Amino acid sequence: MDTEPVEQASRPTSGAGDIAPDGTITEITDVDWEEPVRVGTWSVGVVSVWNGEESWGVIDSEDTPGGCWAFFSALHPDEVVDSRSVGGFSIGGGVSNLEVGEQVDFEWEPAIDQDGYRFRAIKLRPRREIPPWRIERFES
């Protein structure tokens, strides 16, 4: 049996499916991405959903059409983010919840599918006054 080589894409791709209300499934890949991929872009947005029990929410912004998924750890200060690989730490104070309608500054990255959203918050800063963070480092 003769076989012909199949031309491969010049770079690997990943994908996710989009399920329409009628049940039609469409594959979405990074090749389908309409806007240029911008990593670490800061934007201003408004909290449209915040689930305090599960510590996640959605930020609406013109830069992230369809919403940007956010987890409470994006609220942590840079000192916590930078110290995750060095021993252990305990964190207190600061802020762990957002209010629907609250304006925030946030840094985001594209995501193929983050719980149904095409964008994910990396850092998230409310514009209101927040209590100081308390960070205690210890050896693990």
HELIX and SHEET records of a PDB file:
HELIX    1   1 ASP A   30  ASP A   32  5                                   3    
HELIX    2   2 PHE A   72  LEU A   75  5                                   4    
HELIX    3   3 ASP A   78  SER A   83  1                                   6    
SHEET    1   A 2 GLY A  15  ILE A  19  0                                        
SHEET    2   A 2 ILE A  25  THR A  29 -1                                        
SHEET    1   B 5 CYS A  68  PHE A  71  0                                        
SHEET    2   B 5 TRP A  56  ASP A  60 -1                                        
SHEET    3   B 5 THR A  41  ASN A  51 -1                                        
SHEET    4   B 5 GLN A 103  GLN A 114 -1                                        
SHEET    5   B 5 TYR A 117  PRO A 126 -1                                        
SHEET    1   C 2 GLY A  88  GLY A  93  0                                        
SHEET    2   C 2 TRP A 133  PHE A 138 -1                                        
END                                                                             
